[in-house]
Amino acid sequence: VRFMLYIVFPLSRPVIATVVVLHAIGIWNEVILATIYLTDENKQPITRGLLNFQGQYGSAWPVLASAVTLMAIPMIILFLFLQRYIISGLTQGAVKS
């Protein structure tokens, strides 16, 4: 147990941070499953709402671009909080001693 707490878990922080960021982005951008499983419009995620800005004959590109920018803010904040773990994992493997 002590080996796990003092050696394995501290060394696996960069891996866990990378998996959390990549998995969160994948779930955040999921549109198809939200369309299939969530039929109630009040429970649909924000990515499903982006489809409302696209029409059959044209799209509201300025509104769509601003909505995508607002949608990306939570993932950028998540990355900024976990960035130090990801960078430390990259540099640990590159250091030659």
DSSP file (Angstrom, degrees, kcal/mol; ACC not computed):
  #  RESIDUE AA STRUCTURE BP1 BP2  ACC     N-H-->O    O-->H-N    N-H-->O    O-->H-N    TCO  KAPPA ALPHA  PHI   PSI    X-CA   Y-CA   Z-CA
    1    1 A V     >        0   0    0      0, 0.0     4,-2.3     0, 0.0     5,-0.2   0.000 360.0 360.0 360.0 -40.3    0.0    0.0    0.0
    2    2 A R  H  >  +     0   0    0      1,-0.2     4,-2.4     2,-0.2     5,-0.3   0.886 360.0  54.0 -66.2 -38.0    2.8    2.3    0.8
    3    3 A F  H  >>S+     0   0    0      1,-0.2     4,-1.9     2,-0.2     5,-1.5   0.910 110.2  47.5 -60.1 -43.0    4.5    1.6   -2.5
    4    4 A M  I  4>S+     0   0    0      3,-0.2     5,-2.6     1,-0.2    -2,-0.2   0.907 114.3  46.4 -65.5 -42.2    1.3    2.5   -4.3
    5    5 A L  I  <5S+     0   0    0     -4,-2.3    -2,-0.2     1,-0.2    -1,-0.2   0.870 123.2  30.7 -70.4 -37.3    0.8    5.8   -2.3
    6    6 A Y  I  <5S+     0   0    0     -4,-2.4    -2,-0.2    -5,-0.2    -1,-0.2   0.650 133.9  18.3-100.8 -16.7    4.3    7.1   -2.6
    7    7 A I  I  X5S+     0   0    0     -4,-1.9     4,-1.4    -5,-0.3    -3,-0.2   0.751 123.2  39.7-119.7 -54.5    5.6    5.8   -6.0
    8    8 A V  I  ><S+     0   0    0     -5,-1.5     4,-1.5     2,-0.2    -3,-0.2   0.950 115.3  46.7 -71.8 -50.0    2.8    4.6   -8.3
    9    9 A F  H  ><S+     0   0    0     -5,-2.6     4,-0.5     1,-0.2     3,-0.3   0.910 112.7  48.2 -63.9 -44.5    0.2    7.3   -7.7
   10   10 A P  H >4 S+     0   0    0      0, 0.0     3,-0.7     0, 0.0    -1,-0.2   0.880 113.6  48.7 -63.4 -34.0    2.6   10.3   -8.0
   11   11 A L  H 3< S+     0   0    0     -4,-1.4     4,-0.3     1,-0.2    -2,-0.2   0.747 109.4  53.0 -75.3 -22.1    4.1    8.9  -11.2
   12   12 A S  H 3X S+     0   0    0     -4,-1.5     4,-2.5    -3,-0.3    -1,-0.2   0.452  80.2  94.3 -93.6   0.3    0.6    8.3  -12.7
   13   13 A R  H <X S+     0   0    0     -3,-0.7     4,-2.7    -4,-0.5     5,-0.2   0.917  85.4  49.0 -58.3 -45.8   -0.7   11.9  -12.2
   14   14 A P  H  > S+     0   0    0      0, 0.0     4,-2.2     0, 0.0    -1,-0.2   0.899 112.3  48.9 -62.3 -37.3    0.3   13.1  -15.7
   15   15 A V  H  > S+     0   0    0     -4,-0.3     4,-2.3     2,-0.2    -2,-0.2   0.929 112.8  46.8 -66.4 -44.3   -1.3   10.0  -17.3
   16   16 A I  H  X S+     0   0    0     -4,-2.5     4,-2.5     1,-0.2    -1,-0.2   0.903 112.1  50.8 -64.9 -41.2   -4.5   10.5  -15.3
   17   17 A A  H  X S+     0   0    0     -4,-2.7     4,-2.3    -5,-0.2    -1,-0.2   0.904 111.2  48.5 -63.5 -41.2   -4.6   14.3  -16.1
   18   18 A T  H  X S+     0   0    0     -4,-2.2     4,-2.5    -5,-0.2     5,-0.2   0.915 112.4  47.7 -65.4 -43.0   -4.1   13.5  -19.9
   19   19 A V  H  X S+     0   0    0     -4,-2.3     4,-2.5     1,-0.2     5,-0.3   0.898 111.0  52.0 -65.1 -40.0   -6.8   10.9  -19.9
   20   20 A V  H  X S+     0   0    0     -4,-2.5     4,-2.4    -5,-0.2    -2,-0.2   0.933 112.3  45.1 -62.5 -45.6   -9.2   13.2  -18.0
   21   21 A V  H  X S+     0   0    0     -4,-2.3     4,-2.1     2,-0.2    -2,-0.2   0.943 116.8  43.9 -65.2 -47.8   -8.7   16.1  -20.5
   22   22 A L  H  X S+     0   0    0     -4,-2.5     4,-2.0     1,-0.2    -2,-0.2   0.892 116.5  46.4 -66.7 -39.3   -9.0   13.9  -23.6
   23   23 A H  H  X S+     0   0    0     -4,-2.5     4,-2.4    -5,-0.2     5,-0.2   0.895 111.5  51.6 -70.3 -39.6  -12.0   12.0  -22.3
   24   24 A A  H  X S+     0   0    0     -4,-2.4     4,-2.6    -5,-0.3    -2,-0.2   0.899 110.5  48.8 -64.3 -40.1  -13.7   15.2  -21.1
   25   25 A I  H  X S+     0   0    0     -4,-2.1     4,-1.9     2,-0.2    -1,-0.2   0.908 111.0  50.9 -65.8 -40.8  -13.3   16.8  -24.6
   26   26 A G  H  < S+     0   0    0     -4,-2.0    -2,-0.2     1,-0.2    -1,-0.2   0.909 114.9  41.8 -62.8 -42.2  -14.6   13.7  -26.2
   27   27 A I  H >< S+     0   0    0     -4,-2.4     3,-1.2     1,-0.2    -2,-0.2   0.889 112.4  54.8 -71.2 -39.2  -17.7   13.6  -24.1
   28   28 A W  H 3< S+     0   0    0     -4,-2.6    19,-0.2     1,-0.3    -2,-0.2   0.843 110.8  45.7 -63.6 -34.5  -18.2   17.4  -24.3
   29   29 A N  T 3< S+     0   0    0     -4,-1.9     2,-0.4    -5,-0.2    -1,-0.3   0.356  81.4 124.7 -92.2   6.4  -18.2   17.3  -28.1
   30   30 A E    <   +     0   0    0     -3,-1.2    17,-0.2     1,-0.2    18,-0.1  -0.538  19.6 153.7 -73.0 121.7  -20.5   14.3  -28.4
   31   31 A V     >  +     0   0    0     -2,-0.4     4,-2.0     3,-0.1    -1,-0.2   0.720  62.8  58.1-113.6 -40.6  -23.5   15.2  -30.6
   32   32 A I  H  > S+     0   0    0      1,-0.2     4,-2.1     2,-0.2     5,-0.2   0.934 108.3  44.6 -64.9 -48.6  -24.7   11.9  -32.1
   33   33 A L  H  > S+     0   0    0      1,-0.2     4,-2.8     2,-0.2     5,-0.4   0.871 112.2  53.3 -65.7 -35.0  -25.4   10.1  -28.8
   34   34 A A  H  > S+     0   0    0      1,-0.2     4,-1.4     2,-0.2    -1,-0.2   0.868 109.7  49.2 -65.6 -34.8  -27.1   13.1  -27.4
   35   35 A T  H  < S+     0   0    0     -4,-2.0    -2,-0.2     2,-0.1    -1,-0.2   0.886 116.6  41.4 -69.5 -38.6  -29.4   13.3  -30.4
   36   36 A I  H  < S+     0   0    0     -4,-2.1    -2,-0.2    -5,-0.2    -3,-0.2   0.942 124.7  30.8 -75.5 -48.4  -30.3    9.6  -30.1
   37   37 A Y  H  < S+     0   0    0     -4,-2.8     2,-0.9     1,-0.2    -3,-0.2   0.833 110.1  61.9 -86.6 -34.0  -30.7    9.2  -26.4
   38   38 A L     <  +     0   0    0     -4,-1.4    -1,-0.2    -5,-0.4     6,-0.0  -0.798  48.7 161.2-102.0 100.5  -32.0   12.5  -25.2
   39   39 A T        +     0   0    0     -2,-0.9     2,-0.5    -3,-0.1    -1,-0.2   0.713  52.7  88.7 -90.0 -21.5  -35.3   13.4  -26.8
   40   40 A D  S >  S-     0   0    0      1,-0.1     3,-1.3     3,-0.1     4,-0.3  -0.667  70.4-147.8 -78.5 124.7  -36.3   16.0  -24.2
   41   41 A E  G >  S+     0   0    0     -2,-0.5     3,-0.6     1,-0.3    -1,-0.1   0.745  94.2  62.3 -67.4 -23.2  -35.0   19.4  -25.3
   42   42 A N  G 3  S+     0   0    0      1,-0.2    -1,-0.3    -3,-0.0    -2,-0.0   0.706 106.5  45.0 -74.0 -18.8  -34.5   20.6  -21.7
   43   43 A K  G <  S+     0   0    0     -3,-1.3    -1,-0.2     2,-0.0    -2,-0.2   0.355  86.3 112.3-106.6   4.4  -32.0   17.8  -21.1
   44   44 A Q    <   -     0   0    0     -3,-0.6    -9,-0.0    -4,-0.3    -5,-0.0  -0.513  68.2-114.1 -80.0 147.2  -29.9   18.1  -24.2
   45   45 A P    >>  -     0   0    0      0, 0.0     4,-1.0     0, 0.0     3,-0.7  -0.197  29.2-101.8 -75.5 171.6  -26.3   19.3  -24.0
   46   46 A I  H 3> S+     0   0    0      1,-0.2     4,-0.8     2,-0.2     3,-0.1   0.797 118.0  63.7 -65.9 -29.6  -25.0   22.5  -25.4
   47   47 A T  H >4 S+     0   0    0    -19,-0.2     3,-0.5     1,-0.2     4,-0.4   0.854 100.4  52.7 -65.3 -32.4  -23.4   20.8  -28.4
   48   48 A R  H X4 S+     0   0    0     -3,-0.7     3,-1.0     1,-0.2     4,-0.3   0.832 102.4  60.0 -69.6 -31.6  -26.8   19.7  -29.5
   49   49 A G  H >< S+     0   0    0     -4,-1.0     3,-1.3     1,-0.2     4,-0.3   0.720  90.1  70.5 -68.3 -20.9  -28.0   23.3  -29.4
   50   50 A L  G X< S+     0   0    0     -4,-0.8     3,-1.3    -3,-0.5    -1,-0.2   0.781  85.9  67.1 -66.9 -25.0  -25.4   24.2  -31.9
   51   51 A L  G X  S+     0   0    0     -3,-1.0     3,-1.1    -4,-0.4    -1,-0.3   0.716  86.5  69.8 -67.9 -18.5  -27.4   22.4  -34.6
   52   52 A N  G <  S+     0   0    0     -3,-1.3    -1,-0.3    -4,-0.3    -2,-0.2   0.737  91.5  59.4 -69.7 -21.5  -30.1   25.0  -34.2
   53   53 A F  G <  S+     0   0    0     -3,-1.3     7,-2.0    -4,-0.3     2,-0.5   0.534  92.4  80.5 -84.4  -6.5  -27.8   27.6  -35.8
   54   54 A Q  B <   -A   59   0A   0     -3,-1.1     5,-0.2    -4,-0.2     2,-0.2  -0.885  63.9-170.9-104.8 127.9  -27.6   25.6  -39.0
   55   55 A G        -     0   0    0      3,-1.9    -2,-0.1    -2,-0.5    -3,-0.0  -0.483  36.0-106.2-106.9-179.7  -30.4   25.8  -41.5
   56   56 A Q  S    S+     0   0    0     -2,-0.2     3,-0.1     1,-0.2    -1,-0.1   0.869 118.1  24.1 -74.2 -36.7  -31.3   23.8  -44.6
   57   57 A Y  S    S-     0   0    0      1,-0.3     2,-0.3    -3,-0.0    -1,-0.2   0.514 132.9  -5.5-108.9  -7.7  -30.3   26.6  -47.0
   58   58 A G        -     0   0    0      2,-0.0    -3,-1.9     3,-0.0     2,-0.3  -0.980  59.3-126.6-173.5 168.8  -27.8   28.6  -44.9
   59   59 A S  B     -A   54   0A   0     -2,-0.3     2,-1.5    -5,-0.2    -5,-0.2  -0.952  23.1-122.2-130.8 150.0  -26.2   29.0  -41.5
   60   60 A A     >  +     0   0    0     -7,-2.0     4,-2.7    -2,-0.3     5,-0.2  -0.674  37.6 178.9 -87.4  82.9  -25.8   31.9  -39.1
   61   61 A W  H  > S+     0   0    0     -2,-1.5     4,-2.7     1,-0.2     5,-0.2   0.868  72.7  50.2 -62.1 -42.9  -22.0   31.8  -39.1
   62   62 A P  H  > S+     0   0    0      0, 0.0     4,-2.0     0, 0.0    -1,-0.2   0.921 115.5  43.9 -62.8 -40.2  -21.3   34.7  -36.8
   63   63 A V  H  > S+     0   0    0      2,-0.2     4,-2.1     1,-0.2    -2,-0.2   0.902 114.5  49.9 -68.8 -40.5  -23.7   33.3  -34.2
   64   64 A L  H  X S+     0   0    0     -4,-2.7     4,-2.3     2,-0.2    -1,-0.2   0.895 110.1  50.6 -64.5 -40.8  -22.4   29.8  -34.6
   65   65 A A  H  X S+     0   0    0     -4,-2.7     4,-1.9    -5,-0.2    -1,-0.2   0.897 111.5  47.3 -65.9 -40.0  -18.8   31.0  -34.2
   66   66 A S  H  X S+     0   0    0     -4,-2.0     4,-2.2    -5,-0.2    -1,-0.2   0.872 111.6  51.1 -69.5 -35.0  -19.6   32.8  -31.0
   67   67 A A  H  X S+     0   0    0     -4,-2.1     4,-2.1     2,-0.2    -2,-0.2   0.894 109.7  49.7 -68.1 -38.9  -21.5   29.8  -29.6
   68   68 A V  H  X S+     0   0    0     -4,-2.3     4,-1.6     2,-0.2    -2,-0.2   0.888 109.9  51.9 -65.5 -38.4  -18.6   27.5  -30.4
   69   69 A T  H  X S+     0   0    0     -4,-1.9     4,-0.7     1,-0.2    -2,-0.2   0.924 111.6  45.9 -63.6 -44.4  -16.3   30.0  -28.6
   70   70 A L  H >< S+     0   0    0     -4,-2.2     3,-0.5     1,-0.2    -1,-0.2   0.854 110.9  54.0 -65.7 -34.0  -18.5   30.0  -25.5
   71   71 A M  H 3< S+     0   0    0     -4,-2.1     4,-0.4     1,-0.2    -1,-0.2   0.803 104.9  54.4 -70.4 -28.7  -18.8   26.2  -25.6
   72   72 A A  H 3X S+     0   0    0     -4,-1.6     4,-2.0     1,-0.2     3,-0.2   0.664  85.7  84.8 -80.0 -16.0  -15.0   25.8  -25.6
   73   73 A I  H <X S+     0   0    0     -4,-0.7     4,-2.3    -3,-0.5     5,-0.2   0.897  86.8  50.3 -59.1 -46.5  -14.4   27.9  -22.5
   74   74 A P  H  > S+     0   0    0      0, 0.0     4,-2.2     0, 0.0    -1,-0.2   0.886 112.0  48.5 -61.4 -35.9  -15.0   25.1  -19.9
   75   75 A M  H  > S+     0   0    0     -4,-0.4     4,-2.2    -3,-0.2    -2,-0.2   0.859 110.4  51.3 -71.7 -33.9  -12.6   22.7  -21.7
   76   76 A I  H  X S+     0   0    0     -4,-2.0     4,-2.3     2,-0.2    -1,-0.2   0.905 110.5  48.9 -66.7 -41.2  -10.0   25.5  -21.9
   77   77 A I  H  X S+     0   0    0     -4,-2.3     4,-1.9     2,-0.2    -2,-0.2   0.913 110.7  50.6 -64.8 -42.3  -10.3   26.1  -18.2
   78   78 A L  H  X S+     0   0    0     -4,-2.2     4,-1.8     1,-0.2    -2,-0.2   0.919 111.3  48.5 -60.2 -44.0  -10.0   22.3  -17.5
   79   79 A F  H  X S+     0   0    0     -4,-2.2     4,-1.0     1,-0.2    -2,-0.2   0.900 108.5  53.6 -63.8 -40.5   -6.9   22.1  -19.6
   80   80 A L  H  < S+     0   0    0     -4,-2.3     4,-0.4     1,-0.2     3,-0.2   0.872 109.8  47.9 -64.3 -35.8   -5.4   25.1  -17.8
   81   81 A F  H  < S+     0   0    0     -4,-1.9     3,-0.3     1,-0.2    -1,-0.2   0.855 120.3  36.8 -71.1 -34.0   -5.9   23.5  -14.4
   82   82 A L  H  X S+     0   0    0     -4,-1.8     4,-1.8    -5,-0.2     3,-0.4   0.390  90.1  97.3 -98.4   2.9   -4.4   20.2  -15.5
   83   83 A Q  H  X S+     0   0    0     -4,-1.0     4,-2.8     1,-0.2     5,-0.3   0.867  77.6  56.6 -62.3 -39.2   -1.7   21.6  -17.8
   84   84 A R  H  > S+     0   0    0     -4,-0.4     4,-2.0    -3,-0.3    -1,-0.2   0.860 108.0  48.4 -65.4 -33.4    1.1   21.4  -15.2
   85   85 A Y  H  > S+     0   0    0     -3,-0.4     4,-1.8     2,-0.2    -1,-0.2   0.898 112.9  47.8 -71.1 -39.2    0.5   17.7  -14.7
   86   86 A I  H  X S+     0   0    0     -4,-1.8     4,-1.7     2,-0.2    -2,-0.2   0.933 114.2  45.8 -66.8 -45.1    0.5   17.0  -18.5
   87   87 A I  H  X S+     0   0    0     -4,-2.8     4,-2.3     1,-0.2    -1,-0.2   0.881 110.8  53.3 -66.2 -38.4    3.7   19.1  -19.0
   88   88 A S  H  X S+     0   0    0     -4,-2.0     4,-1.7    -5,-0.3    -1,-0.2   0.871 107.9  51.4 -65.9 -34.3    5.4   17.5  -16.1
   89   89 A G  H  X S+     0   0    0     -4,-1.8     4,-0.9     2,-0.2    -1,-0.2   0.863 110.4  48.8 -68.2 -35.4    4.7   14.0  -17.6
   90   90 A L  H  X S+     0   0    0     -4,-1.7     4,-0.5     1,-0.2    -2,-0.2   0.891 114.0  45.0 -70.0 -39.0    6.1   15.1  -20.9
   91   91 A T  H  X S+     0   0    0     -4,-2.3     4,-0.9     1,-0.2     3,-0.3   0.757 102.7  65.0 -79.8 -23.2    9.3   16.4  -19.4
   92   92 A Q  H  < S+     0   0    0     -4,-1.7     3,-0.3     1,-0.2    -1,-0.2   0.879 105.1  44.9 -65.7 -36.1    9.9   13.5  -17.0
   93   93 A G  H  < S+     0   0    0     -4,-0.9    -1,-0.2     1,-0.2    -2,-0.2   0.668 111.4  53.8 -80.3 -15.7   10.4   11.1  -19.9
   94   94 A A  H  < S+     0   0    0     -4,-0.5     2,-0.4    -3,-0.3    -1,-0.2   0.594  83.0 100.1 -94.9 -12.0   12.7   13.6  -21.8
   95   95 A V     <  -     0   0    0     -4,-0.9     2,-0.5    -3,-0.3    -4,-0.0  -0.618  58.7-155.7 -81.7 127.4   15.2   14.2  -19.0
   96   96 A K              0   0    0     -2,-0.4    -2,-0.1     1,-0.1    -3,-0.0  -0.885 360.0 360.0-103.1 128.7   18.4   12.2  -19.4
   97   97 A S              0   0    0     -2,-0.5    -1,-0.1     0, 0.0    -2,-0.0   0.415 360.0 360.0-118.0 360.0   20.3   11.6  -16.2
